[in-house]
Amino acid sequence: MKGKHIFLLLTAACAINGCSSTSSQRASDKPPPKADRVQVLMYDTAPRPKTDHLDFCGPNPPLRPHKIIALLTCEGAVDQEAVMTTAIYYRARQMGADAVINAGTITTQRETTVNVAQTVEAQLAMNILGMGGSQARSVFRAYAIVYTNPTENDIKATASLVGHWKSVAVQGASHGVSSVELILSPDNRLVATTVSTNAPIQILTGRFFVQDGRIGMAGEKDPTPELADFSLAACRT
């Protein structure tokens, strides 16, 4: 069967299966402790109403279309995770975020500290024993995101991509990718097979969607979200 050639701009992404909800908080509630310590790097300065509900998505982005609007950080003692995280969530609600993605915690030691723990759990144990744990500092980090609604064109494009696709040319892909094969199902499930010149064949299973004219491929097991745009000329078999 002769294939139909297309030209796609793919966004290869890794994502989680979903998000959990945090307890709601009224916008009129007073700021929690350390809220004034939260540092904010805005990626999108569009004004948004405050929210009283927030989804927590763990370390990976949600599958549903979304946009990162800010990076929030808060520095404190290694055993103040709950306090600092609550402060970050409050600031995220204030800027109108729908959800937060955990961006990791950086734990450091001051120069006067003799004992250096390798993990947060070990540092907490050192605190109890009085072994220099008071010198440890952590920077708690999270991304604030808002959900976006797919356009009518994106919905139509998603439906039109259902099928079995084999690449005939890949441009701009990293790690020496030579070919890509995609199986896209009507229920938005995907199986992507990547062949590289200097690496074993990789198979990604997950879901796909179209956002802003780009295909989003969301893996189910990869814990590290990465985005990489590349062009793929492919044909449906």
C-alpha positions in Angstrom: 0.0 0.0 0.0 1.4 3.4 -1.0 2.0 5.6 1.9 1.0 9.2 2.3 3.9 11.5 3.1 3.6 14.2 5.8 5.9 16.6 7.5 5.5 16.8 11.3 7.0 18.8 14.1 7.2 16.4 17.0 7.8 17.2 20.6 9.1 14.1 22.4 8.1 14.4 26.1 8.0 12.2 29.1 5.1 12.6 31.5 3.3 11.0 34.4 -0.1 9.3 34.4 -1.9 12.1 36.3 -1.9 14.5 39.2 -3.2 14.5 42.7 -5.1 17.3 44.4 -4.0 19.4 47.3 -6.4 20.7 49.9 -8.2 23.9 48.8 -7.3 27.2 50.3 -9.3 30.4 50.0 -7.6 33.3 48.3 -8.5 35.4 51.4 -6.5 33.2 53.8 -3.5 34.9 55.3 0.0 33.9 54.0 1.5 30.8 55.7 4.9 31.0 57.4 7.9 31.7 55.0 5.6 32.8 52.2 7.7 36.0 51.9 10.8 33.9 51.4 9.6 32.3 48.2 11.5 33.5 45.1 9.7 33.6 41.8 11.0 33.4 38.2 8.1 34.3 35.9 7.9 32.8 32.5 4.5 34.2 31.7 3.4 37.5 33.2 -0.2 37.5 32.0 -2.5 38.4 34.9 -4.6 35.6 36.3 -7.1 35.4 39.1 -6.1 33.7 42.3 -7.0 30.0 42.7 -8.2 28.2 45.8 -7.4 24.7 44.5 -4.1 23.2 43.3 -3.1 19.9 41.7 0.3 18.3 42.6 1.8 16.4 39.7 5.0 15.0 41.4 8.2 15.3 39.4 6.6 14.9 35.9 4.3 17.1 33.9 0.6 16.1 33.5 -0.5 14.5 30.2 -3.2 17.1 29.6 -2.1 20.2 27.7 -0.5 22.8 30.0 1.9 25.7 30.2 4.6 26.5 32.7 4.2 30.0 34.0 6.8 30.2 36.8 9.6 28.6 38.8 9.2 29.0 42.5 12.0 28.3 45.0 12.2 28.6 48.8 15.4 28.1 50.9 15.3 26.8 54.4 16.6 24.1 56.8 16.7 20.6 55.6 13.9 19.5 58.0 11.5 22.4 57.0 10.3 20.7 53.8 6.6 20.9 54.8 6.8 24.6 55.8 8.7 25.6 52.6 6.4 23.5 50.3 3.3 25.0 51.9 4.7 28.5 51.2 5.4 27.6 47.6 1.9 26.2 47.1 0.5 29.4 48.5 2.4 31.6 46.1 1.4 29.4 43.2 -2.2 29.9 44.1 -1.7 33.6 44.3 -0.4 33.8 40.7 -3.4 31.7 39.5 -1.7 28.3 38.9 -3.8 25.2 38.3 -1.0 22.8 39.4 2.6 22.5 40.5 5.4 20.2 39.3 8.1 19.2 41.7 11.4 20.6 40.3 13.6 18.9 42.8 15.4 19.9 46.1 19.0 21.1 46.3 20.6 20.3 49.7 23.9 22.0 50.5 26.3 22.2 53.4 28.0 25.3 54.8 31.8 25.4 54.9 31.9 25.1 58.7 30.1 21.7 58.6 32.4 18.8 59.2 29.9 16.0 58.6 28.3 15.9 55.1 25.2 13.8 54.5 24.6 12.3 51.1 20.8 12.3 51.4 18.1 14.4 53.1 17.2 11.3 55.3 20.8 11.0 56.4 21.0 14.7 57.2 17.9 14.4 59.4 19.5 11.6 61.3 22.6 13.8 61.8 20.4 16.6 63.1 19.1 14.3 65.8 22.6 13.2 66.8 23.8 16.8 66.8 26.5 16.1 64.1 26.5 19.4 62.3 23.1 19.0 60.8 22.0 22.6 61.7 24.4 23.9 59.0 22.5 22.1 56.2 20.3 24.2 53.9 17.8 23.1 51.2 16.4 24.9 48.3 12.9 23.5 47.6 11.7 24.1 44.0 8.5 23.7 41.9 7.1 24.8 38.6 3.7 26.5 38.5 1.6 25.6 35.5 -1.8 26.4 34.1 -4.0 24.0 32.1 -4.7 24.9 28.4 -7.7 23.8 26.3 -7.0 22.1 23.0 -8.2 24.1 20.0 -10.6 22.7 17.4 -7.7 22.3 15.0 -5.7 20.4 17.5 -8.6 18.0 18.2 -9.0 17.4 14.4 -5.3 17.0 14.0 -5.1 14.4 16.8 -7.8 12.3 15.1 -6.1 12.5 11.7 -2.9 11.1 13.1 -4.3 7.7 14.1 -2.5 5.0 12.2 0.9 3.3 11.7 3.7 5.7 10.7 7.2 5.0 9.5 9.8 7.8 9.1 11.6 8.3 5.8 13.7 11.2 7.1 14.6 12.7 10.5 16.2 16.1 10.9 17.5 17.7 14.1 17.0 14.6 16.3 19.7 14.1 18.9 21.7 10.9 19.7 22.1 9.9 16.1 18.4 8.9 15.5 18.1 7.4 12.1 14.4 6.4 12.0 11.2 6.5 14.0 8.2 4.3 13.9 4.9 5.4 15.5 1.7 3.4 16.2 -1.0 5.9 17.2 -4.4 4.4 18.3 -7.8 6.0 18.4 -7.7 6.1 22.2 -4.6 8.3 22.1 -2.3 5.4 23.0 1.1 5.3 21.3 4.0 3.0 20.7 7.1 4.7 19.4 10.2 2.8 18.2 13.4 4.8 17.7 16.4 3.4 15.9 19.8 5.2 16.5 23.2 4.7 14.9 25.0 4.6 18.3 22.4 3.2 20.7 20.1 0.2 21.1 16.6 0.4 19.7 14.3 2.2 22.2 10.5 1.6 22.5 8.3 4.2 24.2 4.8 3.5 25.3 2.3 6.1 26.5 -0.2 8.5 25.0 -0.1 11.3 22.4 -2.0 14.6 21.8 -1.6 17.7 19.7 -1.0 21.1 21.2 -0.4 24.3 19.3 0.2 22.3 16.1 2.8 20.0 17.7 2.5 16.4 18.6 3.1 15.6 22.3 4.3 12.1 23.1 4.0 11.2 26.8 5.9 8.2 28.1 4.5 6.3 31.1 7.7 5.3 33.0 10.4 7.8 32.3 10.8 9.9 35.5 12.6 12.8 33.8 10.6 15.2 31.6 12.5 16.3 28.5 11.4 18.2 25.5 13.2 17.9 22.1 11.7 19.3 18.9 12.6 17.6 15.6 11.2 17.2 12.1 10.0 13.9 10.8 8.9 13.2 7.3 6.9 10.0 7.5 4.3 7.9 5.6 1.3 6.0 6.9 1.4 2.3 6.1 
